[in-house]
Amino acid sequence: MSNLVVLGAQWGDEGKGKVVDLLSERFQVVARYQGGHNAGHTVYIGERKFVLKLIPSGVLRPGVRAVIGNGVVIDPAALLEEIDALEAAGIDVRGQLCISNRAHVIFPFHRMVERVSEGRPDRVAIGTTSRGIGPCYEDKIARRGIRMADLVDPESLATLYRSLAEDKNTTARAFGVGEEFDYDGILARYRAMADRLRPLVCDTAKLLNDAIGQGQNILFEGAQGTMLDVDHGSYPFVTSSSAAAGGASVGTGIPPTRIHGVLGVSKAYITRVGGGPFPTEQDNPAGERLRKAGNEYGAVTGRPRRCGWFDVPLLRYTGMVNGFDSLIITKLDVLDELDRIPVCVAYRVGGRTVDSMPATQREIDLIEPVYEELPGWKCSTRGISQWESLPPRAKDYLKFLEERTGIEAGCISTGPERNETMILPNSALARLLKMGTA
Ligand code: IMP
C-alpha cells in the first residue's frame, strides 16, 4: 500500500496534469488538496485535449475516484462548467467525483475584493489569476467563510450569506466601488447550483481514511508549485494556500503518518507567471526561444509565462521543504535545439555564496545566479520512452541535474502524450509505484 503526493517543484505549470493522469492508473483515488480554478492542468489523450482546473486529473481514468479536498476553494459556476464539459466528452464525472463538505466557496464579490486589492496604487500587484482565490481564503482564515456543507444546506446558507454579503457591501462602500452587486440574485443562482452539486458533496476526510482502511492507494495532487506556497514560496508573490507537500495532510484530513512518499515535478528549465522575483529569468531572446519551443502560455489566463534556466539552488530548497523521494522532469524535448544549456548551480549575494533561499523579495532580487553550461544534444528527444534511446548529452544533462540537486530523476517526460514518458526501473519512484500497484 502506498499513498503518494505529487506536486510542483518550481513555480507551477511543471506539467503535473499529465503526470497525475499517467500515475493515476496505479491508484484507486486521486485527491486535490489546495488551490482552486486558478490552476490549469492540460492533459492530451490522443487527439483530445482536456484542461482541468478544479477536478483532479485522475477523473480521466475510468473508475478512479476523484476527490476535491477540504483545502480547495470552489467557485461552483466554474466547477459546474468543468463537470459539464467533461461529461460532454464522455467522462463519468458524477460517478467518480466527490467534493469535500469542508471546502470553502468562492462568490462573485471575492473577485471584486481582489480587484480592489490588486488595483490599489500603494500595493505591489501580485499578478493574480483574478479568480477570487485569495479573498476566499482570507474569509476562511477570518472564520466568516461559507463552506460546501453550508452551500447545500438552504437554512445555513441563508444566514451565513446575509452576513458575508453585508461584510462585502461594507468593503465595497469603504473603497468607493461603484459596481452594484445583485446580492439576492447571487443567492438565487448559488441555490440553483447547490441543487446540482448536493449529490457530490460529502465528508471526504472520512471517505479517504476509509479508503485507506480498505487498502486502497491515494495519489494527492498539488496545484501551483512549491514556490507559490503561502509559507514556503516567494512571499508575497505566492498563492494563498499550502501548495507544498505538508498541505496534502491539512487539505484532505489524511494524517501525515499515512503518506508514504513525495514526488516533485520540475521542468527541464523553469517558468513563472505573475509578478515576483525570478533569479534565472531570461527576459531576452533566449527566454523567448524557450517560450516558443515550450508553448509557455498560461492554461487558465493565457498570459505568456516568464522563462529561465534550470535553477539548482531553488530545487534543493523545494526538495528540502517537501522531502522529494524522486523528481519527474518534464519538457526535456523543449531543449532539443539548443547549442549550450546554462544551469544555475549556485546563488551569490554581494560576492558571497548563499546556501539557503532568502526570505524576502529584496534579498532574492540581489541574487546573482552562477551558471555552468552544458553542451546541447541537438537532436529530437520527442516521444522517447527508454533511457537507452536518449542522446548521450541529454543523459548527461539529466545526470547533472540529479547530482547537483541531490534528488534522483525517476521519470522523464519527452512530450505531452501519456506514452511520451519513461519511468526509470531502478528508481525510488519505480519502487514506490510498485508498492502502489493494487
Ligand atoms: P492567485 O492564485 O490567483 O491568487 O495568484 C497568485 C500567484 O500565483 C500569481 O502569480 C499567479 O500567476 C500564480 N498562480 C496561481 N495559480 C497558478 C498556476 O496554476 N500556475 C502558475 N502560477 C499560478
Residues whose N, C-alpha, C, O or C-beta is under 5 A from the ligand:
A	BS01	IMP	W11 G12 D13 N38 A39 G40 I126 G127 T128 T129 S130 R131 I133 G134 Q224 L228 V238 T239 S240 V273 G274 G275
